[in-house]
């Protein structure tokens, strides 16, 4: 059986450094990664963590260009973008999501911000974006 756990919540921001400072002052959560450029997804990414989040991470996403997948979200004000679930079997998770009416919008690719683990995105029947990241859902990896 495929093991799943919530890994992170992603928010789209205009300025990662400014947003990281805001969350540090407001929630006492701090960067746990450098700002990483993911050219394949056309975004800059940084993960934040802290006691208020428990084992979860907050992912800050900023577009690297006007044709970035998150650029249109930023034009609408940014904010919450997607939930990410760590799964023990990425292919099985995608098949289950597809059978439940989701559409795969990004087939499995390597994610530089997650130690090159494979990720994939689906668009749910309720118009939500869900990301899956390959990894042991029991391992509790850092990123």
N, C-alpha and C positions, 0 to 999 in steps of 0.2 A: 504494500500500500504506500502511496506517495505521502511523505511527511511534508507538512507546510507550516510555516510560521511567518508572522508579520516581520518584515525586515526594516523598511523605512517608509516615511511619508516624504514625497517630493513637493517642493514649492518652487514656482517660477519667480525669479527676482530680476531686477534690472542691474543690480550691483552686488556681487557676492560679498565683497569685503564689507560694504556698508551694512548689508543684511546680517552677516555673521556678528558684527559688532552690536547691532540691535538685539539679536537673540542672546548674546552674552550678557548684556546689561539687563534685559527683561527676564530671562529664564535661567541664567547662569549655565547655559550650554555653550560649548566651545568647539572649535574645529578639531577634528580627529584625523583629517587628511589635508594635504595641500590642495590648492585649487588646481584641478586637473582638466586639461583640454581633451575632450573626446571628439576628434575630427569626424569620425564616422556618424555620430549623432548630432554634430554641429552645435555642441554645448560646452560650457564650462561648468564644472561640478565641484562641490565641496560638501563633505559630510560633517555634521555637528552631533555631539552627544553630551549627555549630562544626566545627573540624578533624576530630574523631572521627567525624562524620557524613558527611564528604565533601560531595558536592553535595545530599544529602538533607536534609529538614527533619523535625523532630519537632513534631507538632501536639498541643497540649494542648487538650482539650475538657472543658468543665464545663457541666452542665445549667443552664438559666436558670429551670426550673420542674420540678415533679413529673411533668408530662406531656411533658417533653423526650424525644426519641428515645434519648438516652444516659442518662437517669435510671435506667432499669432496670439498665443495665450498672454504674453506680456503686453501686447497692444490692447488687450481687454482688461488689463489691470494686474495680471500675474496672479499669484496665490496658489492654493492647492492644485496640484497637477495629477498626481497618481499615487496609489498605494503599491508597494512592492512586497511580494511574498517570496521568501526563500523556500525552495522546493528540493526534494531529494531526487526527483526525476522530471526534468524540464519538458521532455517530449510528452510524458504522460499528463502533466499539468496543462499543456497546450491542447492536447486532445480532449481532455475533460472540459476545458473552457469552450472549445469549438462545439462540442456536443450540447453545451448549455446555451448556445446561440451567440457566442462571442466570435468576433472576427480578428484574426491575427493581423496586426498592423506593422509588426516588425518581427521577422523570423529570427531565430537564435543567432546572436552575434556576440563577439567578445567585448567585455566592458572594461576599459582601462581603469576606471574609477573603482572597480570591484576585483582587482587583482586578475584581470582578464578572464573572470568567470563568465560563462554564457548567460545572456539575458534575452528575454523576448517580451513583447508587449501585445496586449489584446485590447480590443474595444468591446465593452460589454453591451448586452441588449439595452441597458439603461444609459448608454452613451458615456460610460466611465472608462478611464484608462487604467489598466492593471498591468503591472510588470511582474515577471517571474525571474528569479535569479537561481541558477543551478548551484547547489551546494547541499551539504547535509543539513537538514532542518533541525537536527539535534546538536550540531557541532558548536553553535554559538560563535561563529567567526566574527572578527572585528569589523569587517567592511561589507 
